[in-house]
Amino acid sequence: MNAGEILDRYRAGNRTFTGLTLLEIDLLQADLSGADFSHSDLRQSRLGRTRFIRSTFTQADLSEALLWGADFTQAHGVQIQLRDADLSGAVFAEAVLTAANLVKAILCGVNFQGADLTQALLIEADFRPSSDQATNLNGANLSTANLSYAHLNGASLVGANLQGAKLCRARLGQGFRPDAPKTNLSQANLQGADLSYADFTGAMLCGADLRGADLTGAILTQTDLTGAQLPDGIDLTLP
């Protein structure tokens, strides 16, 4: 099925496009909101600025796809494959991406406000969301990912694997509003991570593993480090 047929079927009211082979399909700037692409193969497709609001991508494969600026607001993508995809500036507000594969994906400026990425794979991803967002990354694997300058105030990263990740100057604190949620990194693995000049103001790092991490210039004001394992030579005990 080609792009013209997809759009014709959509305009005719058809929203079911499951189990299709749509390799390298070009649907730039289309509106396919509410469509179901579950189990479809969209590898290397060109979907920049396409609207997929409330669409479904359960176990769909969009590896190496160009998805810059695409809108996946409230989309459902359990176990979606987005390996090596370019998602720069995409919107995933309130989307469900549990167990998604985002290995080596480009995620600069992505909006993950309220998104659920529980157990997602983000190994070596360029993960730098643009604004403070209450993203659920519990149990996610972000080992060696680049989160430098990321804005993740209020995110939940309980038990996340951030071993060797780059979080230089990342914002992982409580945010500026008095009622803003605290970033939760409890039980997270931050071994060998670059945390230089990162802002953890008010964050929870209870039981986190920080051995070998670079905390040069990190802001730890009112940070809860109860039970955390700290790098050798670091003593944060208050007088």
C-alpha positions as CSV (number, residue, x, y, z in Angstrom):
1,M,0.0,0.0,0.0
2,N,1.4,3.4,-0.9
3,A,0.9,6.8,0.6
4,G,-1.9,7.9,-1.7
5,E,-3.9,4.8,-0.8
6,I,-3.3,5.3,2.9
7,L,-4.6,8.9,2.7
8,D,-7.6,7.9,0.5
9,R,-8.6,5.3,3.0
10,Y,-8.2,7.6,5.9
11,R,-10.4,10.3,4.2
12,A,-13.0,7.7,3.5
13,G,-13.2,7.0,7.3
14,N,-10.9,4.0,7.6
15,R,-8.7,4.2,10.6
16,T,-7.3,0.6,10.6
17,F,-3.8,0.1,9.1
18,T,-2.6,-2.8,11.1
19,G,0.0,-5.3,10.1
20,L,1.0,-3.5,6.9
21,T,4.4,-3.2,5.2
22,L,4.9,0.5,4.7
23,L,8.7,0.7,4.3
24,E,10.1,4.1,3.4
25,I,6.6,5.5,3.0
26,D,6.3,9.3,2.6
27,L,3.5,10.9,4.6
28,L,5.0,14.2,5.5
29,Q,2.6,16.7,7.2
30,A,-0.4,14.4,6.9
31,D,-3.1,14.1,9.5
32,L,-3.6,10.5,10.6
33,S,-5.0,11.2,14.0
34,G,-6.8,8.3,15.6
35,A,-5.4,5.7,13.1
36,D,-4.2,2.3,14.2
37,F,-0.8,1.2,12.9
38,S,-0.3,-1.7,15.3
39,H,2.2,-4.3,14.1
40,S,2.9,-2.4,10.9
41,D,6.4,-1.9,9.4
42,L,7.1,1.8,8.9
43,R,10.9,1.6,8.9
44,Q,12.8,4.4,7.3
45,S,9.5,6.2,6.6
46,R,9.2,10.0,6.3
47,L,6.6,11.3,8.7
48,G,7.9,14.7,9.6
49,R,5.2,17.1,11.1
50,T,2.5,14.4,10.6
51,R,-0.3,14.4,13.2
52,F,-0.8,11.1,15.0
53,I,-2.9,12.4,17.9
54,R,-4.5,9.5,19.8
55,S,-3.2,7.0,17.2
56,T,-2.1,3.5,18.1
57,F,1.3,1.9,17.3
58,T,1.4,-1.2,19.5
59,Q,4.5,-3.2,18.5
60,A,4.8,-1.1,15.3
61,D,8.3,-0.7,13.8
62,L,9.4,2.9,13.0
63,S,13.1,2.3,13.2
64,E,15.2,4.9,11.4
65,A,12.1,6.9,10.5
66,L,12.2,10.7,10.1
67,L,9.6,11.9,12.6
68,W,10.8,15.5,13.4
69,G,8.0,17.7,14.6
70,A,5.4,14.9,14.5
71,D,2.5,15.1,17.0
72,F,1.9,11.9,19.0
73,T,-0.2,13.5,21.7
74,Q,-2.0,10.8,23.7
75,A,-0.8,8.1,21.2
76,H,-0.5,4.5,22.4
77,G,2.8,2.8,21.5
78,V,3.5,-0.1,23.8
79,Q,6.6,-1.9,22.6
80,I,7.0,0.5,19.6
81,Q,10.3,0.3,17.8
82,L,11.9,3.7,17.3
83,R,15.5,2.7,17.1
84,D,17.7,5.3,15.4
85,A,14.7,7.4,14.6
86,D,14.9,11.2,14.3
87,L,12.2,12.6,16.7
88,S,13.6,16.1,17.0
89,G,10.9,18.5,18.2
90,A,8.2,15.8,18.3
91,V,5.3,15.9,20.8
92,F,4.5,12.9,22.9
93,A,2.4,14.6,25.6
94,E,0.5,12.1,27.6
95,A,1.6,9.3,25.2
96,V,2.0,5.7,26.4
97,L,5.4,4.3,25.3
98,T,5.9,1.6,27.8
99,A,8.8,-0.8,26.9
100,A,9.5,1.3,23.7
101,N,12.8,0.8,22.0
102,L,14.4,4.2,21.5
103,V,18.0,3.0,21.3
104,K,20.2,5.7,19.6
105,A,17.1,7.8,18.8
106,I,17.5,11.6,18.4
107,L,15.1,13.2,20.9
108,C,16.3,16.8,21.0
109,G,13.5,19.2,22.0
110,V,10.9,16.5,22.4
111,N,7.9,17.2,24.5
112,F,7.3,14.2,26.8
113,Q,5.0,16.1,29.2
114,G,3.1,13.5,31.2
115,A,4.3,10.6,28.9
116,D,4.7,7.1,30.2
117,L,8.1,5.5,29.2
118,T,8.2,2.9,31.8
119,Q,10.8,0.2,31.0
120,A,11.7,2.0,27.8
121,L,15.1,1.4,26.2
122,L,17.0,4.7,25.6
123,I,20.6,3.3,25.4
124,E,22.9,5.8,23.6
125,A,19.9,8.0,22.8
126,D,20.3,11.8,22.4
127,F,17.6,12.5,25.0
128,R,17.2,16.2,25.6
129,P,13.6,17.2,26.1
130,S,12.8,20.9,25.9
131,S,10.7,21.8,28.9
132,D,10.0,20.7,32.5
133,Q,7.8,17.7,32.2
134,A,6.4,15.0,34.6
135,T,7.6,12.1,32.4
136,N,7.5,8.6,33.8
137,L,10.8,6.9,33.1
138,N,10.6,4.3,35.9
139,G,12.9,1.4,35.2
140,A,14.0,2.9,31.8
141,N,17.4,2.0,30.5
142,L,19.2,5.3,29.7
143,S,22.8,3.9,30.0
144,T,25.3,6.0,28.0
145,A,22.5,8.3,26.8
146,N,23.1,12.0,26.3
147,L,20.9,14.0,28.6
148,S,23.1,17.1,28.7
149,Y,21.0,20.3,29.3
150,A,17.8,18.1,29.4
151,H,14.9,19.6,31.3
152,L,13.4,16.8,33.4
153,N,12.2,18.6,36.4
154,G,9.4,16.5,38.0
155,A,10.3,13.3,36.1
156,S,10.1,9.9,37.8
157,L,13.2,7.8,37.1
158,V,12.8,5.3,40.0
159,G,15.1,2.4,39.3
160,A,16.3,3.8,36.0
161,N,19.6,2.8,34.6
162,L,21.7,5.9,33.9
163,Q,25.1,4.2,34.1
164,G,27.6,6.2,32.1
165,A,25.0,8.7,30.9
166,K,25.8,12.4,30.2
167,L,23.7,14.7,32.4
168,C,26.0,17.8,32.3
169,R,23.9,20.8,33.3
170,A,20.7,18.8,33.2
171,R,17.7,20.1,35.2
172,L,16.5,17.4,37.5
173,G,15.1,19.4,40.3
174,Q,11.7,20.3,41.6
175,G,11.0,23.1,39.2
176,F,10.0,26.6,39.9
177,R,6.3,26.3,41.0
178,P,5.7,25.7,44.7
179,D,3.5,22.7,43.9
180,A,5.8,21.3,41.3
181,P,6.6,17.6,41.7
182,K,10.1,16.5,42.7
183,T,12.3,14.6,40.3
184,N,12.5,11.1,41.7
185,L,15.8,9.2,41.1
186,S,15.4,6.8,44.0
187,Q,17.2,3.5,43.4
188,A,18.6,4.8,40.1
189,N,21.9,3.6,38.8
190,L,24.1,6.6,38.1
191,Q,27.4,4.8,38.2
192,G,30.1,6.7,36.2
193,A,27.5,9.2,35.0
194,D,28.6,12.8,34.1
195,L,26.5,14.9,36.6
196,S,28.7,18.0,36.4
197,Y,26.8,21.2,37.0
198,A,23.4,19.3,37.0
199,D,20.7,20.8,39.1
200,F,19.2,18.3,41.6
201,T,17.5,20.9,43.8
202,G,14.9,19.2,45.9
203,A,15.3,15.9,44.0
204,M,15.0,12.4,45.6
205,L,18.0,10.2,45.1
206,C,17.2,7.7,48.0
207,G,19.3,4.6,47.5
208,A,20.7,5.8,44.2
209,D,24.1,4.5,43.1
210,L,26.4,7.4,42.4
211,R,29.7,5.5,42.6
212,G,32.2,6.9,40.1
213,A,29.9,9.7,39.0
214,D,31.3,13.2,38.3
215,L,29.5,15.7,40.6
216,T,31.7,18.7,39.8
217,G,29.6,21.8,40.4
218,A,26.4,19.8,40.8
219,I,23.6,21.6,42.8
220,L,22.3,19.3,45.5
221,T,20.4,21.8,47.6
222,Q,17.7,20.0,49.7
223,T,18.4,16.9,47.7
224,D,17.4,13.6,49.6
225,L,20.4,11.3,49.4
226,T,19.2,8.9,52.1
227,G,20.9,5.6,51.6
228,A,22.7,6.7,48.4
229,Q,26.1,5.3,47.5
230,L,28.4,8.3,46.8
231,P,31.6,8.6,44.8
232,D,34.8,8.0,46.7
233,G,36.0,11.1,48.5
234,I,32.6,12.8,48.5
235,D,31.2,13.7,51.9
236,L,27.9,15.5,51.9
237,T,27.4,15.2,55.7
238,L,26.1,18.4,57.1
239,P,28.1,19.8,60.0
